[in-house]
């Protein structure tokens, strides 16, 4: 994989993972304010962004499997770190939204 293509993959993963994490944070904020419909929409958006990040990653993995070696450098490690952090953050955001819903139901 050419260096320019590699950077495009890296930036794609970082951008989509960042969007996913931001949407998850907005979901928490909306749930905290009691707007659960909006929170659910933000969770859906976070999941869509996460799928986009996974698709970029899958394209990279497919190229690697086809013999087009992907250079693993600090940029790629950084991108993968963003993706894994976003996945974890979304999982926690879903739980936090559910907790806010339960608290609201008890009031």
C-alpha positions in Angstrom: 0.0 0.0 0.0 1.4 3.4 -1.0 2.2 5.9 1.8 -0.5 8.3 0.5 -3.1 5.5 0.5 -1.9 4.5 4.0 -2.4 8.0 5.3 -5.9 8.1 3.8 -6.8 5.0 5.6 -5.3 6.3 8.9 -7.2 9.6 8.6 -10.4 7.8 7.6 -10.3 5.6 10.7 -9.4 8.5 13.0 -12.2 10.7 11.5 -14.9 8.1 11.7 -13.9 6.9 15.1 -13.8 10.5 16.4 -17.3 11.1 15.0 -18.6 8.0 16.7 -17.2 9.0 20.0 -18.5 12.5 19.7 -22.0 11.2 18.9 -21.8 8.8 21.9 -20.9 11.8 24.1 -23.9 13.7 22.7 -26.1 10.7 23.6 -25.0 10.9 27.2 -25.6 14.6 27.3 -29.1 14.2 25.9 -29.9 11.4 28.3 -28.7 13.5 31.2 -31.1 16.2 30.1 -33.9 13.7 29.9 -34.2 13.7 26.1 -34.1 10.0 25.5 -35.4 10.1 21.9 -32.5 12.3 21.0 -30.1 10.1 23.1 -31.2 7.1 21.1 -30.7 8.9 17.8 -27.1 9.9 18.9 -26.4 6.2 19.8 -27.7 5.2 16.3 -25.4 7.8 14.7 -22.5 6.6 16.8 -23.1 3.1 15.6 -23.2 4.3 12.0 -20.0 6.1 12.3 -18.4 3.1 13.9 -19.5 0.9 11.0 -17.9 3.5 8.7 -14.6 3.2 10.6 -14.8 -0.5 10.5 -15.4 -0.4 6.8 -12.2 1.6 6.3 -10.3 -0.8 8.5 -11.8 -3.8 6.6 -10.6 -2.4 3.3 -7.1 -2.1 4.7 -7.3 -5.7 6.0 -8.5 -6.9 2.6 -5.6 -5.3 0.8 -3.2 -6.9 3.3 -4.8 -10.3 2.7 -4.4 -9.8 -1.0 -0.6 -9.2 -0.6 -0.6 -5.4 -0.7 1.3 -4.9 2.5 0.1 -2.2 4.9 2.9 -0.3 6.6 2.2 -0.3 10.3 3.6 2.9 11.7 2.8 5.2 14.7 0.0 6.8 12.6 -1.7 3.4 12.1 -1.3 2.5 15.7 -2.8 5.9 16.7 -5.8 5.2 14.3 -6.4 1.8 15.8 -6.2 3.3 19.3 -8.9 5.8 18.3 -11.1 3.0 16.9 -10.8 0.8 20.0 -11.4 3.8 22.3 -14.5 4.8 20.3 -15.8 1.2 20.6 -15.4 1.2 24.3 -16.8 4.7 24.7 -19.9 3.8 22.7 -20.5 0.6 24.8 -20.3 2.7 28.0 -22.5 5.5 26.6 -25.2 2.9 25.8 -25.1 1.8 29.4 -25.1 5.3 30.8 -28.1 6.2 28.6 -30.0 3.1 30.0 -29.1 4.1 33.5 -30.5 7.6 33.0 -33.7 6.0 31.6 -34.1 3.8 34.7 -33.5 6.8 37.0 -36.1 8.8 35.1 -38.6 6.0 35.3 -38.3 5.8 39.1 -39.0 9.5 39.5 
